[in-house]
Amino acid sequence: MPLRYSLVPNTLKTKSGKYISSVNKNDSYTIEHVIEHMIRRGSTVTKAEALAVMEEFSHAIESLVSDGAHIKTELFNITPSIKGTFNDEHESFTHKKHQVKLNLRPGKRLLQIEQQIKVKQVTHQQRSPQLIRFIDLHTKKTDGTFTPGQVASIKGRLLKFDETDPEQGIFLSNNDGHELKIEHIVKNKPSELLFIFPEKINKSIYSISVKAKLPRTQSVRQGTLNLQLTVL
């Protein structure tokens, strides 16, 4: 799978050009995934054997690094350094002013791979609330029907909003474009919202959206559930 990236407006004054690349969230792998990949390629080493060797390898690296050693391998290099300033040539290292930092850099083999990585440009998807699942907690139904005056749940990602901001919150809108804000919020978390539907609401078909100002964003962004709601 290629390295996926999208182009976003350049807001960095230190770089020229109107757009810069933003690497999308690509697949990530643990050491177990790496070993499983190795075994699939026909290695005679078992998964248990490989995990045991990697554990011993990791302990050896940790021991050497804790002694201040430089590590140089074909895959990576580790070089320790000290962060902080000293007032004169006789001042000693103290943890209040100074800190040991580990610098990791790719080794020879990874540097060779660097130029071979395939890339693919994709459309930039703006971060916004993602509404994935709706359930009427009174009836336990997930088909989009809801009970007025009862608690419902929306699960997803990036759902949390500022309840003190009138522009943020949970909103219902019908086919006429009329928008109604949900006032009674029970739970306001990034992965789940619990709220109470109004007791008096017209029987209609509604869409439900969440408007929120996400971390590191300047404007309110909206996400809409891919399921229309109807009153029971």
Residue frames relative to the residue before (quaternion, step in Angstrom):
aa qw qx qy qz dx dy dz
M 1.0000 0.0000 0.0000 0.0000 0.00 0.00 0.00
P 0.4172 -0.7310 0.4726 0.2611 3.62 -0.77 0.94
L 0.5748 -0.5506 0.4751 0.3752 3.52 -1.35 0.26
R 0.2231 -0.8109 0.5313 0.1018 3.57 -0.42 1.22
Y 0.0470 0.7898 -0.6091 0.0540 3.56 -0.98 0.87
S 0.1606 -0.7539 0.6256 0.1205 3.53 -1.30 0.37
L 0.4437 -0.6852 0.5136 0.2642 3.55 -1.26 0.38
V 0.0667 -0.7889 0.6108 -0.0108 3.55 -0.90 1.01
P 0.6321 -0.5399 0.3769 0.4086 3.62 -1.13 0.51
N 0.4215 -0.7075 0.5172 0.2330 3.55 -1.01 0.87
T 0.0557 -0.8077 0.5869 -0.0060 3.58 -0.53 1.21
L 0.5454 0.6117 -0.3948 0.4152 3.58 1.30 0.10
K 0.3715 -0.7545 0.5014 0.2034 3.55 -0.60 1.15
T 0.6271 0.5640 -0.3313 0.4229 3.58 1.21 -0.47
K 0.7333 0.3627 -0.2233 0.5299 3.60 1.25 -0.25
S 0.3654 -0.7194 0.5480 0.2204 3.55 -1.04 0.83
G 0.6093 0.5396 -0.4122 0.4095 3.56 -1.23 0.38
K 0.4977 -0.6936 0.4434 0.2730 3.57 -1.03 0.80
Y 0.7945 0.1937 -0.0961 0.5674 3.60 1.15 -0.57
I 0.1332 -0.7532 0.6374 0.0931 3.52 -1.25 0.57
S 0.5329 -0.6360 0.4498 0.3304 3.58 -1.19 0.43
S 0.1202 -0.7490 0.6475 0.0728 3.52 -1.22 0.68
V 0.3254 -0.7629 0.5265 0.1867 3.58 -0.51 1.20
N 0.3861 -0.7358 0.5138 0.2134 3.55 -0.79 1.04
K 0.6249 -0.5242 0.4072 0.4110 3.55 -1.29 0.21
N 0.0970 -0.8050 0.5851 0.0126 3.56 -0.36 1.28
D 0.7056 -0.4515 0.3244 0.4394 3.55 -1.30 0.15
S 0.1449 -0.7700 0.6152 0.0878 3.56 -1.11 0.71
Y 0.1685 -0.8050 0.5675 0.0384 3.56 -1.09 0.79
T 0.3524 -0.6990 0.5830 0.2177 3.53 -1.16 0.71
I 0.6930 -0.4489 0.3379 0.4517 3.57 -1.28 0.08
E 0.6057 0.5502 -0.3608 0.4474 3.61 1.09 -0.61
H 0.6367 0.5148 -0.3284 0.4708 3.58 1.02 -0.79
V 0.6353 0.5322 -0.3277 0.4536 3.57 0.99 -0.84
I 0.6698 0.4933 -0.2982 0.4680 3.58 0.94 -0.90
E 0.6333 0.5153 -0.3359 0.4696 3.61 0.99 -0.76
H 0.6248 0.5246 -0.3283 0.4760 3.58 1.07 -0.73
M 0.6404 0.5291 -0.3111 0.4617 3.56 1.02 -0.84
I 0.6703 0.5004 -0.2994 0.4589 3.58 0.94 -0.90
R 0.6366 0.5422 -0.3285 0.4392 3.59 1.01 -0.80
R 0.6606 0.5128 -0.3038 0.4565 3.56 1.14 -0.60
G 0.6685 -0.5539 0.2847 0.4065 3.58 1.25 0.22
S 0.3404 0.7456 -0.5113 0.2584 3.59 1.16 0.37
T 0.4233 -0.7051 0.5104 0.2513 3.57 -1.05 0.76
V 0.5473 0.6027 -0.3946 0.4259 3.59 1.28 -0.15
T 0.4010 -0.7079 0.5238 0.2525 3.59 -0.93 0.86
K 0.6588 -0.5066 0.3761 0.4097 3.55 -1.27 0.35
A 0.6530 0.5197 -0.3148 0.4521 3.60 0.94 -0.88
E 0.6538 0.5097 -0.3077 0.4669 3.57 0.98 -0.86
A 0.6655 0.5057 -0.3028 0.4580 3.56 0.93 -0.91
L 0.6506 0.5121 -0.3170 0.4625 3.59 0.96 -0.83
A 0.6455 0.5206 -0.3169 0.4603 3.57 1.02 -0.81
V 0.6548 0.5017 -0.3108 0.4722 3.58 0.97 -0.84
M 0.6603 0.5086 -0.3114 0.4564 3.59 0.94 -0.88
E 0.6273 0.5295 -0.3393 0.4593 3.58 1.06 -0.69
E 0.6590 0.4897 -0.2993 0.4862 3.58 0.99 -0.84
F 0.6221 0.5395 -0.3261 0.4644 3.57 1.06 -0.80
S 0.6635 0.5085 -0.2979 0.4610 3.58 0.95 -0.92
H 0.6455 0.5147 -0.3190 0.4655 3.59 0.96 -0.84
A 0.6463 0.5203 -0.3226 0.4555 3.59 0.99 -0.81
I 0.6435 0.5108 -0.3176 0.4734 3.59 0.99 -0.86
E 0.6509 0.5240 -0.3134 0.4512 3.58 0.93 -0.93
S 0.6615 0.5170 -0.3046 0.4499 3.58 0.93 -0.91
L 0.6838 0.4807 -0.2875 0.4676 3.57 0.90 -0.91
V 0.6615 0.5029 -0.3095 0.4623 3.59 0.93 -0.87
S 0.6444 0.5278 -0.3299 0.4442 3.61 1.00 -0.78
D 0.6644 0.4677 -0.2931 0.5039 3.58 1.26 -0.37
G 0.5927 -0.6105 0.3525 0.3895 3.57 1.29 0.19
A 0.4182 0.7364 -0.4512 0.2814 3.58 1.22 0.23
H 0.3935 -0.6382 0.6006 0.2777 3.52 -1.34 0.41
I 0.1781 -0.7811 0.5915 0.0917 3.57 -0.94 0.88
K 0.0020 -0.7939 0.6070 -0.0340 3.56 -0.81 1.02
T 0.0842 0.7824 -0.6092 0.0977 3.55 -0.59 1.21
E 0.6746 -0.4822 0.3693 0.4196 3.56 -1.34 0.08
L 0.7207 0.4402 -0.2400 0.4788 3.59 1.18 -0.57
F 0.8190 -0.0377 0.0686 0.5685 3.59 0.93 -0.84
N 0.2260 -0.7355 0.6227 0.1422 3.51 -1.35 0.42
I 0.1278 -0.7752 0.6159 0.0582 3.57 -1.02 0.86
T 0.0124 0.7965 -0.6024 0.0497 3.55 -0.77 1.09
P 0.2925 -0.7625 0.5452 0.1894 3.63 -0.67 1.01
S 0.0108 -0.7712 0.6363 0.0150 3.56 -1.20 0.60
I 0.3666 -0.7143 0.5519 0.2253 3.57 -1.30 0.28
K 0.2257 -0.7760 0.5810 0.0965 3.53 -0.83 1.08
G 0.6312 0.5104 -0.3978 0.4276 3.57 -0.96 0.88
T 0.3770 -0.7248 0.5330 0.2202 3.57 -1.24 0.40
F 0.2863 -0.7301 0.6000 0.1581 3.52 -1.34 0.45
N 0.4863 -0.6998 0.4474 0.2714 3.59 -0.95 0.89
D 0.7905 -0.0522 0.0307 0.6095 3.58 1.12 -0.61
E 0.7060 -0.5021 0.3095 0.3921 3.57 -1.29 0.22
H 0.6795 0.4810 -0.2919 0.4709 3.60 1.23 -0.22
E 0.4957 0.6697 -0.4349 0.3416 3.61 1.23 -0.19
S 0.3532 -0.7520 0.5267 0.1801 3.55 -0.94 0.94
F 0.6085 -0.5399 0.4473 0.3716 3.53 -1.33 0.36
T 0.0353 0.7713 -0.6350 0.0248 3.59 -0.95 0.91
H 0.5271 -0.6632 0.4338 0.3068 3.55 -1.02 0.77
K 0.5764 0.5832 -0.3866 0.4222 3.59 1.19 -0.31
K 0.7832 0.3179 -0.1513 0.5125 3.58 1.02 -0.80
H 0.7992 0.2876 -0.1108 0.5160 3.57 1.07 -0.68
Q 0.0906 -0.7939 0.6009 0.0228 3.54 -1.21 0.51
V 0.3550 -0.7044 0.5723 0.2242 3.55 -0.99 0.86
K 0.0938 -0.7947 0.5994 0.0191 3.57 -0.84 1.03
L 0.2866 -0.7372 0.5861 0.1759 3.55 -1.14 0.70
N 0.1777 -0.7815 0.5930 0.0772 3.55 -0.81 1.04
L 0.1095 -0.8039 0.5840 0.0261 3.57 -0.66 1.14
R 0.0082 0.7923 -0.6082 0.0470 3.53 -0.88 0.99
P 0.5592 -0.6036 0.4323 0.3688 3.60 -1.09 0.57
G 0.4147 -0.6989 0.5315 0.2388 3.54 -1.16 0.71
K 0.8015 -0.3397 0.2108 0.4447 3.54 -1.36 -0.02
R 0.7029 0.4787 -0.2865 0.4412 3.59 0.81 -0.95
L 0.6657 0.4814 -0.3115 0.4775 3.61 0.99 -0.75
L 0.6167 0.5423 -0.3466 0.4532 3.59 1.06 -0.67
Q 0.6350 0.5147 -0.3277 0.4738 3.58 1.10 -0.65
I 0.6487 0.5162 -0.3077 0.4669 3.58 1.08 -0.78
E 0.5354 0.6792 -0.3854 0.3217 3.57 1.09 -0.77
Q 0.7216 0.4402 -0.2441 0.4754 3.57 0.93 -0.89
Q 0.6744 0.5038 -0.2911 0.4545 3.59 1.24 -0.24
I 0.4684 0.6927 -0.4422 0.3243 3.59 1.27 -0.14
K 0.3309 -0.7395 0.5553 0.1877 3.56 -0.82 1.03
V 0.1405 -0.7936 0.5889 0.0609 3.56 -1.03 0.80
K 0.0951 -0.7814 0.6152 0.0422 3.55 -1.24 0.53
Q 0.3113 -0.7498 0.5557 0.1791 3.56 -0.80 1.01
V 0.0545 -0.7880 0.6133 -0.0001 3.56 -0.93 0.96
T 0.6251 -0.5386 0.4044 0.3945 3.56 -1.25 0.34
H 0.4666 -0.6823 0.4886 0.2795 3.55 -0.91 0.93
Q 0.1590 -0.7755 0.6065 0.0732 3.54 -0.89 1.00
Q 0.3611 -0.7557 0.5094 0.1978 3.54 -0.50 1.23
R 0.4894 -0.6497 0.4927 0.3092 3.56 -0.97 0.84
S 0.1643 0.7666 -0.5999 0.1594 3.54 -0.82 1.03
P 0.6586 -0.4882 0.3638 0.4422 3.61 -1.20 0.30
Q 0.1745 -0.7808 0.5949 0.0775 3.56 -1.01 0.89
L 0.1434 -0.7933 0.5904 0.0394 3.56 -0.48 1.25
I 0.1180 -0.8510 0.5116 0.0107 3.57 -0.39 1.25
R 0.8317 0.0306 0.0385 0.5530 3.61 0.83 -0.94
F 0.1355 -0.7781 0.6114 0.0484 3.56 -1.01 0.93
I 0.0537 0.7885 -0.6119 0.0313 3.57 -1.05 0.78
D 0.3334 -0.6856 0.6132 0.2068 3.53 -1.06 0.87
L 0.3072 -0.8019 0.4829 0.1717 3.60 -0.30 1.23
H 0.5779 0.5732 -0.3835 0.4363 3.62 1.23 -0.25
T 0.7892 0.2727 -0.1351 0.5334 3.58 0.94 -0.90
K 0.3632 -0.7414 0.4668 0.3171 3.58 1.33 -0.36
K 0.4675 0.6859 -0.4420 0.3399 3.61 1.20 0.33
T 0.2049 -0.7791 0.5843 0.0979 3.55 -1.15 0.74
D 0.4741 0.7117 -0.4070 0.3210 3.58 1.29 0.27
G 0.6517 -0.5297 0.3145 0.4424 3.60 1.27 0.09
T 0.5517 0.5703 -0.4165 0.4438 3.58 1.24 -0.05
F 0.0334 -0.8070 0.5895 0.0094 3.58 -1.05 0.71
T 0.4027 -0.7170 0.5317 0.2025 3.51 -1.26 0.61
P 0.4409 -0.6944 0.4973 0.2761 3.62 -0.67 1.02
G 0.8147 0.2530 -0.1986 0.4825 3.58 -1.02 0.83
Q 0.6687 0.4855 -0.2981 0.4779 3.61 1.27 0.05
V 0.5802 -0.6069 0.4318 0.3295 3.54 -1.31 0.44
A 0.0589 -0.7721 0.6325 0.0202 3.54 -1.11 0.80
S 0.2852 -0.7577 0.5695 0.1424 3.54 -1.29 0.42
I 0.0781 -0.7366 0.6678 0.0739 3.52 -1.18 0.69
K 0.1008 -0.7853 0.6092 0.0457 3.56 -0.84 1.00
G 0.2631 0.7587 -0.5612 0.2007 3.54 -1.09 0.71
R 0.5277 -0.5960 0.4844 0.3628 3.55 -1.07 -0.82
L 0.8390 0.1562 -0.1423 0.5015 3.55 -1.20 0.67
L 0.3212 0.7954 -0.4579 0.2333 3.58 1.05 0.76
K 0.5750 0.6368 -0.3892 0.3353 3.61 1.05 -0.64
F 0.0451 -0.8001 0.5979 -0.0156 3.55 -1.01 0.91
D 0.5458 -0.6001 0.4782 0.3366 3.56 -1.32 0.32
E 0.3226 -0.7928 0.4891 0.1680 3.58 -0.36 1.26
T 0.6316 0.5326 -0.3401 0.4491 3.61 1.22 -0.32
D 0.6354 0.5124 -0.3262 0.4768 3.59 1.25 -0.26
P 0.3932 -0.7530 0.4710 0.2378 3.63 -0.53 1.09
E 0.6385 0.5321 -0.3343 0.4443 3.60 1.17 -0.41
Q 0.6962 0.4307 -0.2657 0.5092 3.58 1.24 -0.33
G 0.4518 0.6888 -0.4960 0.2748 3.56 -1.18 0.53
I 0.5886 -0.5215 0.4688 0.4023 3.53 -1.35 -0.43
F 0.0513 -0.8248 0.5622 -0.0300 3.58 -0.73 1.07
L 0.2149 -0.7325 0.6338 0.1250 3.52 -1.15 0.82
S 0.0118 0.7827 -0.6222 -0.0065 3.58 -1.03 0.73
N 0.2925 -0.7642 0.5519 0.1607 3.57 -0.99 0.88
N 0.7531 -0.4097 0.2692 0.4387 3.55 -1.32 -0.04
D 0.6433 0.5233 -0.3212 0.4573 3.58 1.20 -0.44
G 0.5467 -0.6345 0.3899 0.3828 3.57 1.28 -0.07
H 0.4603 0.6689 -0.4603 0.3587 3.58 1.27 0.08
E 0.1822 -0.8053 0.5607 0.0630 3.57 -0.84 1.02
L 0.0951 -0.7902 0.6054 0.0035 3.53 -0.94 1.00
K 0.2749 -0.7715 0.5528 0.1534 3.57 -0.77 1.03
I 0.4091 -0.6862 0.5469 0.2504 3.57 -0.99 0.89
E 0.2596 -0.8178 0.5006 0.1144 3.58 -0.63 1.11
H 0.7476 0.3974 -0.2162 0.4862 3.58 1.00 -0.75
I 0.0291 -0.8073 0.5868 -0.0553 3.55 -0.28 1.36
V 0.2415 -0.7855 0.5595 0.1084 3.57 -0.78 1.08
K 0.7950 0.0169 0.0372 0.6053 3.56 0.98 -0.89
N 0.0451 -0.8043 0.5918 -0.0276 3.55 -0.88 1.00
K 0.2292 0.7751 -0.5418 0.2305 3.55 0.15 1.34
P 0.6517 -0.5387 0.3490 0.4041 3.63 -1.14 0.45
S 0.7659 0.3692 -0.1972 0.4881 3.60 1.04 -0.74
E 0.8137 0.0969 -0.0554 0.5705 3.62 1.18 -0.25
L 0.1272 -0.7461 0.6498 0.0698 3.50 -1.20 0.77
L 0.0935 -0.7494 0.6526 0.0620 3.56 -1.04 0.88
F 0.0970 0.8046 -0.5726 0.1236 3.57 -0.82 0.98
I 0.3840 -0.7099 0.5463 0.2239 3.55 -1.29 0.37
F 0.4006 -0.7066 0.5323 0.2385 3.56 -0.84 1.00
P 0.5756 -0.5733 0.4380 0.3851 3.61 -1.10 0.56
E 0.5156 -0.6468 0.4629 0.3185 3.57 -1.07 0.71
K 0.7579 0.2631 -0.1587 0.5755 3.56 1.05 -0.77
I 0.2319 0.7560 -0.5737 0.2133 3.54 -0.44 1.24
N 0.5116 -0.6652 0.4525 0.3017 3.57 -0.95 0.89
K 0.4632 -0.6502 0.5193 0.3051 3.54 -1.10 0.71
S 0.2663 0.7395 -0.5587 0.2647 3.52 -0.49 1.25
I 0.4874 -0.5915 0.5260 0.3686 3.53 -1.33 -0.15
Y 0.0966 -0.8253 0.5563 -0.0046 3.54 -0.75 1.12
S 0.2209 -0.6810 0.6648 0.2132 3.47 -1.38 0.35
I 0.2140 -0.7815 0.5747 0.1150 3.57 -1.06 0.70
S 0.0596 -0.8090 0.5840 -0.0313 3.54 -0.89 1.04
V 0.2392 -0.7193 0.6290 0.1723 3.50 -1.34 0.39
K 0.1162 -0.7730 0.6217 0.0499 3.55 -0.91 1.00
A 0.1259 0.8022 -0.5650 0.1467 3.57 -0.69 1.08
K 0.3313 -0.6826 0.6086 0.2321 3.53 -1.25 0.55
L 0.2580 -0.8130 0.5092 0.1146 3.54 -0.33 1.28
P 0.6494 -0.5018 0.3835 0.4237 3.60 -1.19 0.38
R 0.8396 0.1385 -0.1523 0.5026 3.55 -1.07 0.90
T 0.6081 0.4819 -0.3983 0.4892 3.59 1.08 0.70
Q 0.4209 -0.7332 0.4894 0.2137 3.55 -1.16 0.62
S 0.7756 0.3143 -0.1603 0.5234 3.60 1.14 -0.52
V 0.5610 -0.5770 0.4716 0.3604 3.54 -1.30 0.38
R 0.1243 -0.8036 0.5805 0.0428 3.57 -0.86 0.98
Q 0.2801 -0.7924 0.5324 0.1009 3.53 -1.08 0.78
G 0.0578 -0.7549 0.6520 0.0400 3.50 -1.19 0.77
T 0.1833 -0.8044 0.5614 0.0650 3.59 -0.97 0.85
L 0.4896 -0.6600 0.4902 0.2905 3.56 -1.00 0.84
N 0.3727 -0.7336 0.5283 0.2093 3.57 -0.92 0.93
L 0.6290 0.4502 -0.3494 0.5287 3.55 0.86 1.06
Q 0.3281 -0.7492 0.5417 0.1941 3.57 -0.81 0.99
L 0.3088 -0.7641 0.5462 0.1496 3.55 -1.07 0.82
T 0.0891 -0.7762 0.6226 0.0445 3.53 -1.16 0.73
V 0.4957 -0.6674 0.4794 0.2811 3.55 -1.16 0.71
L 0.4124 -0.6935 0.5323 0.2562 3.58 -0.96 0.88
